[in-house]
Amino acid sequence: MTGEKSTVDAVAAFVGGFGVRSRPLREILSLLTRGSQPIEALIALTATPRRAVEDLLRSIGGDLEESPEGLRIRPELTARYREFFGLGELAVPADDQLAGTARAAGLGPAEGLDATDGVGPAADPESAARVRALAALIEGAPAPRRDLDHVAATAPTLARRASWLCSTYDLAGRRVLFVGDHDLTSVALARVCPRADITVVDLDERTLAYIDATARSEGLPIRTLFGDLRFMLPPAAREWADLVFTDPPYTPDGVGLFLGRGLSGLRDKVNGVVVVAYGHSRLHPMLGFQVQQSAQQLGVVFETILPAFNRYHGAQAVGSASDLYVCAPTSRTWKVLDRVSEGFGTRIYTHGRQSVESAAGADRAAGDGGSTATRASAPSASPASPAAPASPPSSASRPATVIGETAGPPGARRLGLRVLFAGSDYLRDLDADAAFEVDLTADPGPLLLRGLLAVTGAHARFLVPADHPDVSTPAARAQLADLLAAKYRLSFPPSSSPSSGGARHVTVEAALIDPEGAASADLLARWLLERAHGRIGNVLREGVIRVAARDGRALSKNEARAVVRALVGEAEQDVLTLTLVETPRGRLERLLSALRAAPAGFGVG
């Protein structure tokens, strides 16, 4: 009895150490007295950080028993624990309601857990069916990418977000912008609020393709845009939205940057709102303080903070949960937005090449003689020679234009990666000795294609990771080369495997092709690929007029517009309002295929 008393006292001391925030720990104790629970369930059902759960379990020690189903307090001790900690007075919705909702939705135990998230009673059959459909949507989605801090929200969370947004705001006929949407909340919202006009901006081409395919098959009003939010919001999304939703990387710069991009996307400067999902471990309140400071630099007011609103498959460090912040701009926001937004760093993730930790490593490396990118291999000193190298500019040519962090050769004109998205006359140079060197050593995957679209020069070299998805396999190289075939001849190194020769980075060479004698369709595609920052509809209209003139035929602007509309097809008309650099890869592939299939003379009699 003495040992039993001392164990309970130790547990009480641990729980009491959390003061007014001890309720989730008592909820865990309640769950442990009601049956065996896996640790993942204890975390998810109570939104408690894993470390705190593990520490609580250690304090219980020998009073626990383990089974294949999980952990529970020994049956002969449950009455004492329930009395000592007042567990009978707790309403633990994640327990009794869990079983009811699982039965109502026709789900098994694991699915039942996700069906409630422990936030409310069983829904009506229609809502349960909606959750099941969202669960299937999540199941079919691309795998999360750790280097982009992807953690999937649960299906009930998507349903709850959509329901809350629809019931809180008047979205019929309004515009909703998603600044990143690996969670697929845009689809959940479109399904229940079909009169909302939705745009999704994301860096992950797979996510964009999945959302686009889903929207096309279900007739949902969702437009997708490619955007690397570290550098800018795509032009088509700027000052466009009435409401913005984002679930950003949970770092101070990540939250601040995504919130800033969201604010840039608002067209309604008075009534617009940005809804942000963010959570931090209660064991690390200083991190939450730093994130909130980043947000408040932008002059926003937190109108509402809904605790533990979002639940996730993973993210156990923050209790598999996050809060929902409703951020409203103030008059100060519009005075400081541009300056503050550009002050956030680009290393915003918690994992991968663009993580906060990699920034610290780069700083240390710089102290040892240069940045990581420079020391690894600069474009001017490639670690692997291409199989069929493009002819380099002569030694008498003017210095190259260097884009990225690499120092480059002496006298080189240096530009930041942001220029790939902002557009500049510097990025198009058709002189025979024009040369570009682009450092993409930290490319998370899609930037090589964006660089090839944005840069137009006689010679261009792109330094990328050896495991880059567009370079690491013969099939991927062939697909990239075919996509750019109207503009560049690409040359790759013999092998791009890091295990071959130990190279961490490889160089992709691009040589501008000679358009002499090219077919009209290829010339039109070339015209478009050289003008990635122009609005596609305008660029193609001028291209059609010029190509027709080469063939001895004069077309008016109206005739050229009709040709462009016919070439693109009815289902793709909205792509004409975009720039090439912000067009998702899947849509770009469809557009170029349509241009290549153009009939002789564009079908104009």
SVG drawing of the C-alpha trace seen along z (x, -y; Angstrom):
<svg xmlns="http://www.w3.org/2000/svg" viewBox="-28 -53 67 61">
<polyline fill="none" stroke="black" stroke-width="0.4" points="0.0,0.0 2.9,-2.3 4.3,-1.7 0.9,-2.3 0.5,-5.5 3.9,-6.8 3.3,-6.1 0.0,-8.0 1.7,-10.8 4.4,-11.0 1.8,-11.1 -0.1,-13.8 3.1,-15.9 3.8,-15.6 0.2,-16.5 0.1,-19.4 3.3,-20.8 1.2,-21.9 -1.1,-24.1 -4.2,-25.2 -3.0,-23.4 -3.2,-20.0 -6.6,-19.0 -5.3,-17.2 -3.1,-15.1 -6.1,-14.1 -7.9,-13.3 -5.1,-10.9 -5.4,-9.3 -9.2,-8.9 -8.5,-7.2 -6.0,-4.9 -8.6,-3.8 -11.2,-3.0 -9.2,-0.6 -5.9,0.0 -4.7,-2.9 -1.9,-3.3 0.3,-6.2 -0.6,-7.8 -4.2,-7.8 -3.4,-9.5 -1.5,-12.2 -4.1,-12.8 -7.2,-12.6 -5.9,-15.1 -3.7,-17.3 -0.8,-16.8 2.9,-16.8 4.5,-13.3 7.2,-14.2 4.6,-15.2 2.7,-12.0 5.8,-9.9 6.8,-11.7 3.4,-11.1 3.5,-7.4 7.0,-7.2 5.6,-8.7 2.8,-6.1 5.5,-3.4 4.5,0.0 0.9,-1.0 0.6,-0.5 0.1,2.8 0.9,3.3 -1.0,5.3 -1.0,5.5 -3.7,2.8 -1.6,0.4 -1.3,-0.7 -3.8,-0.9 -3.8,-1.4 -4.0,1.9 -7.7,2.8 -7.3,3.2 -6.0,-0.4 -8.5,-2.2 -11.0,-3.1 -8.3,-4.7 -7.0,-6.7 -10.4,-7.9 -11.2,-8.9 -7.9,-10.5 -7.7,-12.6 -11.5,-13.3 -11.7,-11.6 -15.4,-11.0 -16.1,-14.8 -14.2,-14.9 -16.2,-14.8 -13.8,-13.1 -15.5,-13.3 -12.7,-11.5 -13.7,-8.3 -17.5,-7.6 -18.4,-9.6 -15.6,-7.9 -17.4,-4.6 -20.7,-6.1 -19.3,-8.1 -17.3,-5.1 -20.6,-3.0 -22.5,-5.8 -19.9,-6.3 -19.4,-2.6 -15.7,-2.8 -13.3,-0.6 -11.5,-1.6 -8.6,-3.4 -10.9,-5.2 -13.3,-5.9 -10.5,-7.8 -10.1,-10.1 -13.9,-10.4 -14.3,-12.5 -10.9,-13.8 -12.5,-14.0 -14.2,-17.2 -17.9,-16.4 -20.7,-14.0 -21.5,-11.7 -22.6,-13.6 -25.6,-12.9 -25.3,-10.3 -24.7,-13.0 -21.8,-14.5 -20.4,-11.1 -20.4,-10.3 -18.7,-13.6 -15.9,-12.6 -15.6,-9.2 -15.2,-10.9 -12.5,-13.2 -10.7,-10.3 -10.6,-8.6 -9.4,-11.9 -6.5,-12.0 -5.7,-8.4 -5.3,-9.0 -3.2,-12.1 0.6,-12.3 2.8,-11.2 3.8,-14.0 7.2,-15.5 9.2,-15.8 11.5,-18.5 8.4,-20.7 7.0,-20.1 4.0,-18.2 1.8,-16.7 -1.7,-15.6 -4.7,-17.0 -7.4,-14.4 -10.5,-14.0 -12.7,-15.4 -10.4,-18.4 -11.0,-19.2 -14.7,-18.8 -14.6,-21.0 -12.6,-23.7 -14.9,-23.8 -18.0,-23.9 -16.5,-26.6 -15.5,-28.8 -18.9,-28.4 -20.8,-29.2 -18.6,-32.0 -18.1,-33.9 -20.3,-34.7 -18.4,-32.9 -21.0,-32.7 -19.6,-34.7 -16.4,-35.4 -12.8,-34.5 -10.9,-32.2 -7.1,-31.8 -5.2,-28.9 -1.5,-29.8 -0.3,-26.2 -2.7,-23.3 -1.1,-19.9 -4.0,-19.3 -6.6,-19.6 -8.8,-21.9 -9.7,-23.7 -11.4,-20.5 -13.3,-20.1 -14.5,-23.7 -15.4,-23.6 -17.6,-20.5 -19.7,-22.2 -19.5,-25.8 -19.6,-25.4 -20.3,-29.1 -17.0,-30.2 -14.2,-31.0 -11.1,-29.2 -7.4,-29.5 -4.6,-27.3 -1.0,-28.3 1.6,-25.6 5.2,-24.7 4.5,-20.9 3.6,-20.1 2.1,-16.7 -0.3,-18.4 -1.3,-20.9 -1.9,-18.1 -4.0,-16.1 -6.1,-19.1 -6.5,-20.0 -7.5,-16.5 -10.0,-16.3 -11.5,-19.7 -11.8,-18.8 -13.4,-15.4 -15.9,-16.8 -16.5,-20.2 -15.2,-22.1 -14.4,-25.9 -10.7,-25.5 -7.8,-27.2 -4.3,-26.0 -1.1,-28.2 2.5,-27.3 4.4,-29.5 7.5,-29.4 6.2,-31.5 9.8,-32.1 10.2,-34.5 6.8,-35.9 3.1,-35.3 2.2,-34.5 0.9,-37.5 -2.5,-36.0 -3.1,-35.7 -2.0,-39.2 -4.8,-41.4 -7.3,-38.7 -8.9,-37.2 -11.5,-38.1 -10.4,-35.4 -7.1,-33.5 -6.4,-30.2 -2.9,-28.8 -1.3,-26.0 2.3,-27.1 5.7,-25.7 5.7,-26.1 8.8,-28.3 8.8,-32.0 9.9,-32.9 7.6,-30.3 4.5,-31.6 5.4,-35.2 6.2,-34.7 3.0,-32.7 0.9,-35.2 2.6,-38.0 1.9,-36.3 -1.7,-35.8 -2.1,-39.4 -0.6,-40.3 -3.4,-38.2 -6.2,-40.2 -8.2,-42.5 -10.4,-43.6 -8.2,-45.7 -10.9,-46.4 -12.9,-43.3 -10.4,-40.7 -9.1,-38.1 -6.3,-35.5 -7.0,-32.3 -3.8,-30.6 -3.3,-27.1 -0.4,-27.1 0.5,-25.1 3.4,-24.9 4.2,-22.5 3.0,-23.8 6.5,-22.7 8.0,-25.4 5.9,-28.6 8.9,-30.8 8.6,-29.3 4.9,-30.3 5.8,-33.7 8.4,-34.1 5.9,-33.0 3.3,-35.4 5.8,-38.2 6.6,-37.4 2.9,-37.6 2.4,-40.9 5.2,-42.5 2.7,-42.6 0.4,-44.7 -2.4,-42.1 -4.8,-41.7 -5.7,-38.2 -9.5,-38.4 -9.9,-34.8 -7.6,-31.8 -9.5,-28.5 -7.4,-26.0 -6.6,-22.6 -9.0,-23.1 -6.9,-21.1 -5.8,-17.5 -3.1,-15.7 -1.8,-12.3 1.6,-13.0 3.1,-16.2 3.3,-14.5 5.8,-17.2 2.9,-19.6 0.3,-17.0 -0.9,-16.2 -2.9,-19.4 -2.8,-23.1 -4.8,-26.2 -6.7,-28.3 -5.8,-32.0 -8.1,-34.5 -5.8,-37.4 -7.3,-40.7 -5.2,-43.4 -5.0,-46.9 -4.1,-50.2 -0.5,-49.5 -0.4,-46.3 -0.5,-48.1 2.3,-50.4 4.7,-47.7 3.7,-44.7 6.2,-44.7 9.2,-45.7 8.4,-43.1 7.5,-40.3 10.8,-40.6 12.6,-40.6 11.7,-37.0 14.3,-34.4 13.9,-31.8 15.0,-28.9 11.6,-28.4 11.2,-24.6 12.1,-22.3 13.6,-19.6 15.6,-19.4 17.8,-21.7 15.7,-24.8 15.4,-24.2 16.3,-26.6 19.0,-24.1 20.5,-24.1 20.8,-27.9 22.8,-27.5 25.0,-25.0 25.5,-27.3 26.5,-30.1 29.1,-27.9 30.3,-26.8 30.6,-30.4 33.0,-31.0 35.1,-28.2 35.5,-29.7 32.2,-30.3 28.6,-29.1 27.7,-25.5 26.6,-26.0 29.9,-27.6 32.1,-25.0 30.1,-22.1 30.5,-23.1 29.8,-26.3 28.2,-26.3 31.5,-27.6 33.2,-24.4 30.8,-21.6 31.5,-18.3 30.4,-16.3 30.8,-17.0 27.6,-16.7 27.4,-13.9 26.9,-16.4 28.0,-19.8 26.6,-22.9 29.2,-25.1 30.5,-27.4 30.9,-31.1 34.4,-32.1 36.9,-33.5 36.5,-36.9 32.8,-37.0 31.2,-39.2 30.8,-37.8 27.9,-35.4 24.8,-36.4 24.9,-34.4 21.5,-33.7 21.5,-32.4 24.0,-32.2 27.0,-31.2 29.8,-33.8 30.4,-33.1 33.4,-34.2 34.9,-37.7 32.9,-40.5 29.7,-38.4 26.4,-40.1 24.7,-38.5 21.0,-38.2 18.9,-36.5 16.6,-33.5 13.6,-35.8 14.3,-37.2 13.1,-33.9 9.6,-34.7 9.6,-38.5 10.7,-38.7 13.4,-40.9 14.9,-42.0 18.1,-40.5 16.7,-37.0 16.3,-37.2 19.5,-37.7 19.7,-36.2 23.3,-37.3 25.5,-34.5 27.8,-34.9 25.0,-35.3 25.6,-32.9 23.6,-32.2 24.7,-30.2 21.9,-29.3 22.6,-27.9 19.7,-25.6 21.6,-23.5 18.8,-23.9 16.0,-23.2 13.2,-21.2 12.3,-19.9 10.3,-22.2 12.8,-25.1 14.8,-23.6 11.8,-23.7 11.0,-27.2 14.6,-28.3 14.5,-26.9 11.3,-28.7 12.4,-32.0 15.9,-32.2 16.4,-32.6 20.0,-32.8 22.3,-31.2 23.9,-29.1 22.6,-28.4 23.9,-26.1 21.9,-24.9 23.5,-23.4 21.1,-21.0 21.3,-18.3 22.4,-14.9 19.1,-13.4 17.0,-16.0 13.7,-14.5 14.1,-15.9 17.6,-14.6 18.0,-11.4 16.4,-9.0 16.6,-8.6 12.8,-8.9 12.7,-12.1 15.4,-13.6 13.7,-12.6 10.4,-14.1 12.0,-17.4 13.9,-17.6 10.7,-16.9 8.9,-19.6 11.5,-22.3 12.3,-20.9 11.0,-23.9 13.4,-26.2 16.5,-24.4 18.6,-21.4 19.4,-19.9 22.5,-18.0 22.8,-15.9 25.8,-14.4 26.4,-10.7 25.2,-9.7 23.3,-11.8 23.5,-9.3 25.3,-10.7 26.8,-7.2 28.5,-7.5 31.7,-9.5 30.4,-11.0 29.1,-14.2 26.5,-16.0 25.5,-18.3 25.4,-18.0 25.1,-20.5 22.4,-20.6 23.5,-22.4 20.9,-24.2 21.7,-25.4 19.2,-27.6 18.1,-25.8 18.2,-27.3 14.6,-28.0 15.5,-28.2 13.1,-26.0 11.0,-25.0 7.3,-24.2 4.7,-26.8 3.6,-25.0 7.1,-24.7 7.8,-28.3 4.7,-29.3 5.7,-27.1 9.2,-28.6 7.8,-32.1 5.8,-31.3 8.7,-29.5 10.9,-32.5 8.4,-34.8 7.5,-33.1 6.6,-36.2 4.1,-37.5 0.4,-36.7 -0.1,-33.6 -3.1,-34.8 -1.3,-38.0 2.0,-36.2 0.3,-33.6 -1.8,-36.2 1.4,-38.0 3.1,-34.7 0.3,-33.6 0.4,-36.9 4.2,-36.7 4.3,-33.1 1.5,-33.7 3.4,-36.6 6.5,-34.4 4.3,-32.1 3.1,-35.1 -0.3,-35.5 -1.6,-38.5 -3.9,-38.0 -5.7,-40.7 -5.5,-40.7 -9.1,-39.4 -8.4,-36.6 -5.3,-35.7 -7.3,-35.6 -9.8,-33.3 -6.9,-31.0 -5.5,-31.0 -8.9,-30.1 -9.3,-27.3 -5.8,-25.9 -6.1,-25.9 -9.6,-24.4 -12.7,-25.4 -11.7,-23.6 -8.4,-25.5 -9.4,-29.0 -8.5,-30.3 -4.8,-29.4 -4.7,-32.3 -4.9,-34.8 -1.8,-33.3 2.0,-33.7 3.9,-30.6 6.1,-30.7 3.0,-30.4 1.3,-27.7 1.4,-24.3 3.4,-21.7 0.5,-19.5 -1.4,-22.4 1.8,-23.5 2.2,-20.1 -1.4,-20.1 -0.9,-23.6 2.3,-22.7 0.7,-19.5 -2.2,-21.5 0.2,-24.0 2.2,-21.1 -1.0,-19.6 -1.9,-22.9 -2.9,-22.3 -0.9,-23.8 -1.6,-27.5 -3.4,-27.2 -6.5,-26.0 -7.3,-29.5 -8.5,-29.5"/>
</svg>
